[in-house]
Amino acid sequence: MGKAKKSQSSDILRSKGELTKFMILVEVMKNQPHVKQKEIGEAIGVTVQAVSKYFKKLMKEGLLEPGISRAQYRLTPKAHKKLEEYLTGLESYVRGLKRELKFERVWPAIASYKIMAGEKVNLEMRDGVLYAVPFKEGAETASGIAISNADPGEDVGLTDLKGRIRMETGKILVIKLPSINDGGSRAVNIEMIKELYNEFKPHRIGVMGTVGRAVLNKLELKADIEFGISRATALAALRGLRVLVLVVGRMVSRIINEIELTNMKYNTSIPYEIREAHIK
């Protein structure tokens, strides 16, 4: 009899302890530096006592370091590398499962011309939207097969994707605003933001909080992203868009953490800049 095929599952899924460490590191990244062990326990489904034990292990392993105050923790560079290893392992496992189970994914795109079912097309990213364009032999971009007819502007499903979609990452400009206790929109250098807006020329504008909305009112601008802003901002930049974000100071860390998570997940490097808009 032949030997049984060894499982290809990721090490993270073979050990409950490793999986818990992974989830805790992710929760710390999302909330650092102000980290509450009770909230982490509730988020991942373990007791606060268990979280406390893992925190001690993570600090001993050099993955977690305490901040100035009691409730402050930050991930170390070693922890960022460890998270990247975890994610790589999980992605490899999922890809293997898809191959073994023969999942066929259908990718949606916008037809840039009249497409017939079964036609081979190339894919291009335009302003953050995926378009199906006429196929060119030797083109350095991804290709796929249309599963239905589609008129220009319609959505079309594609299978048998091959190659990589050429996609340059965008940029993120985070404008840090004073809280309402520090003067709110009345303490904001509106002229400076106008100059930054004109120089940056954003494709999308994101806003988090009441102060940011008041600043947009003064600028006579409208927000494109108002909810789930951290995730939406990172994904928009991943798709090649320039995103300007207005947030109160203490919320900046959420944006940065999401950018770092996205960079690790997609093996990319989204550039970002933080500018202070408080009147000196």
VENTAHU-V616822 format. One record per pair of residues at least 6 apart in sequence whose C-alpha atoms are under 8 Angstrom apart, sorted by the first residue. I is the first residue (numbers start at 1). J is the second residue. Records with the same first field share a line. If there is no record, write none. Layout:
I->J + J
This chain:
8->93 + 96
9->93
10->89 + 90 + 92 + 93
11->18 + 89
12->18 + 19 + 22 + 86 + 89 + 90
13->19
20->44
21->54 + 58
22->83 + 86
23->44
24->40 + 44 + 51
25->75 + 79 + 83
26->83
27->40
28->35 + 40 + 73 + 74 + 75
29->74 + 75 + 257
30->254 + 257 + 258
31->253 + 254
32->72 + 73 + 74 + 253
33->67 + 71 + 72 + 73 + 74
34->71 + 72 + 73
35->71 + 72 + 73
36->71
37->48 + 51 + 52
38->47 + 48 + 51
40->48 + 51
41->47 + 48 + 50 + 51
55->64
58->64
59->65
62->76 + 78 + 79
63->75 + 76 + 77 + 78 + 79
64->73 + 74 + 75 + 76 + 79
65->73 + 74 + 75 + 76
66->72 + 73 + 74
67->73 + 74
83->264
84->264 + 265
87->264 + 265
88->265
104->159 + 160
105->159
106->157 + 158 + 159
107->157 + 158 + 159
108->130 + 155 + 156 + 157 + 158
109->129 + 130 + 131 + 132 + 155 + 156 + 157 + 158
110->129 + 130 + 131 + 132 + 152 + 153 + 154 + 155 + 156
111->131 + 132 + 133 + 150 + 151 + 152 + 153 + 154 + 155 + 156
112->131 + 132 + 133 + 152 + 153
113->132 + 133 + 134 + 151 + 152 + 153
114->149 + 150 + 151 + 152
115->146 + 148 + 149 + 150 + 151 + 152
116->146 + 148 + 149 + 150
117->145 + 146 + 147 + 148 + 149 + 150
118->145 + 146 + 147 + 148
119->145 + 146
120->134 + 135 + 143 + 144 + 145 + 146
121->132 + 133 + 134 + 135 + 136 + 143 + 144 + 145 + 146
122->132 + 133 + 134 + 135 + 136 + 139 + 141 + 142 + 143 + 144
123->130 + 131 + 132 + 133 + 141 + 142 + 143 + 144 + 165
124->130 + 131 + 132 + 133 + 141 + 142 + 165 + 166 + 167
125->131 + 165 + 166 + 167 + 239
127->203 + 239 + 240 + 241
128->236 + 239 + 240 + 241
129->239
135->143
140->163 + 166
141->163 + 164 + 165 + 166
142->161 + 162 + 163 + 164 + 165 + 166
143->160 + 161 + 162 + 163
144->158 + 159 + 160 + 161 + 162
145->158 + 159 + 160 + 161
146->156 + 157 + 158 + 159
147->156 + 157 + 158 + 159
148->156 + 157
149->156
150->156
167->239 + 240
168->238 + 239 + 240
169->237 + 238 + 239 + 240 + 241 + 269 + 270
170->236 + 237 + 238 + 239 + 240 + 241 + 242 + 243 + 270 + 271
171->237 + 240 + 241 + 242 + 243 + 270 + 271 + 272
172->233 + 237 + 242 + 243 + 244 + 245 + 270 + 271 + 272 + 273
173->200 + 242 + 243 + 244 + 245 + 272 + 273 + 274 + 275
174->244 + 245 + 246 + 247 + 252 + 272 + 273 + 274 + 275
175->193 + 244 + 245 + 246 + 247 + 274 + 275 + 276 + 277
176->246 + 247 + 248 + 249 + 252 + 274 + 275 + 276 + 277 + 278
177->184 + 185 + 188 + 211 + 212 + 246 + 247 + 248 + 249 + 276 + 277 + 278
178->184 + 185 + 187 + 188 + 211 + 248 + 249 + 277 + 278
179->211 + 248 + 249
180->211
184->211
185->211 + 212 + 214 + 215
187->278 + 279
188->215 + 277 + 278 + 279
189->277 + 278 + 279
190->215 + 218 + 219 + 277
192->277
193->277
194->219
197->244
200->242 + 244
201->242
202->241 + 242 + 243 + 244
203->241 + 242 + 243
204->223 + 224 + 225 + 241 + 242 + 243 + 244
205->222 + 223 + 224 + 225 + 243 + 244 + 245 + 246
206->223 + 224 + 225 + 226 + 229 + 233 + 243 + 244 + 245 + 246
207->213 + 223 + 225 + 226 + 229 + 245 + 246 + 247
208->226 + 227 + 229 + 245 + 246 + 247 + 248
209->247 + 248
211->247 + 248
212->246 + 247 + 248
216->222 + 223
225->232 + 233
229->255
230->254 + 255 + 258 + 259
231->255 + 258 + 259
233->243 + 245 + 255
234->255 + 258 + 259 + 262 + 270
235->262
236->242 + 243
237->243 + 270
238->270
259->270
262->268
263->269 + 270
